[in-house]
Amino acid sequence: MCGSTHRIADPVLAETHCAECGLVFDATPIVATPPPMTQDSTSEGSGRGIGPFVRPGGTKRALGSTLSLARDGQGRRLGWHRRYEFQHLKRVMQRQTSRAVDGPLDRSAARGEIQTAGEAMGLPPVVLAESEHIFRESKVRGLFRGRSLPASVGACLYAACRRFSIPRTLGEVANAVGARRSDVGRTFKVVARGSGLSIPGVGTKAFLTRYAEELALSPRVRSTVEGMLEQAREDPELSGLSPHGLVAALIYIAAEQNGEHRSRAQVARVSSVTEVTLRSTSRLVEKIWGQARGSHEP
């Protein structure tokens, strides 16, 4: 229109315009149209491939509205009749958003228990999502019949911690969910056998790293304990001991040997074992290894 032959292709705006008058010759929409929906009946979801990511167990029917029970959108106070209407709408919205569309996870009870216990133990969100997934799979298979909700939630949390190699003991999980350790342990055995998921054991080095950081031990003590763990793994007489109890006993012995005194009460508090268990385990280790050293001496 202006007679100029100088055109500029703007990659930011995705358009080509004239350098003199600014006339746009070619414009490309930045947001493309969504792809057509697939007709495959085996695929889950809408199949459009767009939209925000929703983590497993998250709310999938959020209406995107925040209903206030006191004021309207302009800030004016509501009368009692309008407040009652908004209260009813809020209840309907919460009922719709909390309805499980992909499994029998009770969001009003089980999901709240998982979130509360996970925050108390300092677990990352990925572990909480895995706990919800294990709870959903286990409830589909009917593994929680006749068992309490805290024991079921504790079993799923403990299984998720073991799947991600996070050092948390069964007693810590039981205290976080408010259930007995024996109930959580029995429910975990049922989940491990019937869920079909691979639940490996937590290595002793994971407990060593956690306990050593909380006790502020030097790298020399850590390397000493690692050597002791390798020796204990080859000793059949120590194979039946609890992993975190054995790690606590070896930390106590190694700290004494390297001149970094830590009381039994400190080690027992960090490792979540009793002082009696710590004393008996450390004495058993010293007795077995003392006899082994004595038998090798000429």
N, C-alpha and C positions, 0 to 999 in steps of 0.2 A: 504493500500500500504506500510506503514511503519511498520506494525505489532502491532501498539498501539491499546489498547482497551478503551482508555480514550476519550470520546466525550464530547463536550461542546455545550449546547443549548443556543444560544444568542437570548434573547427576543427583543433586539433592532434591530438587523439585520434580525430577523425572519429566522434564519438558524441554522443548526447543523453541526459543523466542528470538525476536529480532533485536539486534544490538542498538538500533536507533530509536524505534518507537515502542519496543516492548511487546509487539504482537506475538502471541503464542501460535506457533505453527502445528506443533504436535505435542500432545499431552498424554501421559500414561498414568492410569490410576495407581496410586501407591499401594492401596489395600486391594488385593485381588479378590475376586469373587470366590466363595467357598467351592471346593470340588463337589461334584454330584455325589449323592448318597449311594453307597454300594448296596446291591441287592443280595449280598451273601448273608444267609440266615445264620451262619455259624459265627460271624463276627459279633463282638459285643459293642455296645455303645451306638452312637449315631453314625459313625463311619465318616464324618466330614473332616476329621483331623484338625479342627480348629478349636479355640477356646482355651481358657486357663487350665493349668495342670491341677488335678485334684488328687491329693495323696490317698492311699488306701485307707478306708475307714473314715474319710472326711465327709462333711456334709455335702450332699449332691443335689439337694433341692432348695438351696438358699434362694429366697425371693429377692434379696438385695435391698430390702427395706428396713429402716429402723423406726419402729413405732414408739412414740413417746406417749405417756399416759397423762401428761400435765399440760403441754402446750402444743399448738398447731405449727404449721410450717412458717408462719409469720411471727411466731413468738407469743401469740395471744393465748391466754389461759382458756382451757376447755371447761365447759359445763359438765355436770355430773352425767348427763345422758351421753354426751360425746365420749367422755372418759370410759364409760361402760362399753360403748361400741368398740373403741380402740383396744380395750382390754380383751374383749372377745376376739378381735382380729389378731392380736398378739398370740393368744392361746392357739388359734387355728394355724398361724404361721409356724409356731414352735412345734406343733404336732406334725405338720407336713415336713419340716426340715429334719426332724428327728426320726422320721419313719425310715426304716432300713430297706433300701431298694436292692441291695446286692448281698444280703445275708441276714442272719438272725441276730446280729449284734445289738444288744439292748443299749442304746446310746444314753438313755436316761440314768442307767445304773452302772453297767459294766464299763462303758467308755469313760464315765466320770471317775470310777475307781482306778482305772488304768492311768488316767492323767494325773490324779492326785498322788498315787503311789510313785509314779515315775518322777514327778517333780520332787518328792521327798527324797528319792535316791539319787537325783541328779542325772537321770538317763536322757540321752539325746532323743530328738523326735523320731528318728528312724527306728529306734528300738521300740518306742511306743506304737508306731505304725505296725511293726512286726508283731507286737503283742496282740493288737486288735485282729490282725490276720490269723494268728494262731487261735485266738478265742473263737473267731467266726468258723474256722474249719473244724475245730473240736466240737462246737455246739451243733454243727450240721451232722456230725457223726454220732451225736448223742453221748458224748463222753462225760458230760457234767451232770448226769441224772443222779439225784440224791446227794449232791455236793453243794456246799455253800458257795455264795458268790465271792467272798474274799479269798477262799481257797482256790477257786477256779481262776480268778484274776492273778493271784500270786503265782500259780503254776505257769500261766502264760507269760508273765513277766520274767520269771526265772528261765523259761525256755528261750525267750528272745535274747536275754543276756548271754546265754550260752551259745546261741547261734552267732552272735556278734563278738564273742570272746571278751565280754566285759566282766571283770572280776566282781561278782556280787554273790554272797553266800545265801544259802537257803534261809538262814535265820534272819538276815537283813531284809529279805523280801517278805518273810512272814511278819516281821515287825511293821513294815511299811503298809501292808494291807490289813493288818489287825487280825491275823488268823494264827492258829497254832502251827508250829513248824511241822509237826507230824501230818496234819491235814494237807498242808501245801505239798509236802513230799509225796504223799500217796496220790494226790491229784496229778502231780507232775509225772509220776510213773505211768499213770493211765494215759496222759496226753502224749508222752514219748512213745508209748507202744501203739496207740490207736490213731494218731493224727497223720501218720505217714510222712512226717517231716524229719529231716536229718538234724539231730540235736547233738552236736559234739560236746565233749567235756572242755571245761576251761583249763588251760594249761597253768602249771604252777608259776611260770615266769610272769604271767599277768598279775597274779596275786603278789609276787615279789616286787614288781614295779610299783604297785599301788601302796603296799605297806612301807616300802623303803622311802617313798616320797613323803608319806605322812609322818614317818619317824625321823626324817631328815638324816638319813644314813649316808655315809661317804661311798664313793664308787668302789673303794677297796672292800668294804663290807658286802656290797652287792655282788662283786665278783667272787668273794668267798662263798656266799650263799649259793650262787649259781653252780660252783664246783661241788658243793654239798648236795645240791639237787640232782646233779648227774650221778653222783655216787649213790644217792638214795633210790634213784630210779632202777639201778641194777641190783639193789639189795632186796631179796624176796621177803625178808622179815618186816620191811617198812612199806610194803605194797598196799596193805589194808588200811593205812592211816588216812585221815581226811586231808585233802590237798592244802587247804588254807591253814589247818592246824599244824601240818608238817612244816609249811613255810614259816609260820610264826615261831615254831620251836627252833628252826635253823637260823632265823634272824636273831633270836635271843642268844643262841650259842655263838654265832659269828660276831655279834656286837661285843660280847664279853671277851672273845679271843683277840679282837683288834683294839681293845681299849676304849670302845665307845659304849659306855654302860647305858642300857635301857632297862628300866624296871619291868618286872613281869606284868604289873598293872598297866603300864603304857602299851606294851606289846599286845596284851590281851584285849585292851580297849580298841586298838586299831584293827586287830584281826577278827574281832567279834567272837572270840572264844573265851571260855572261863579260865581263870588263873589255875584252877585245878587241872584242867585239860592241858594247858601250856606246860605246867610243871611235870605232869606225868609223861607227856610226849617228849620233852627235852631230856628227861632222865632216861627214857627208853632208848633214845637215839645215842646218848652218851654211853649207855651200858652196852649196846650192840656194837658200836664202833670201837669202844674201849676193849671189848673182848676180842674183836677182830685184830686190832693192833697188837694186843698181847699174844695172840696165837702166832703172829708173823715174826715176833721177836725171837732171837735164838735163845 
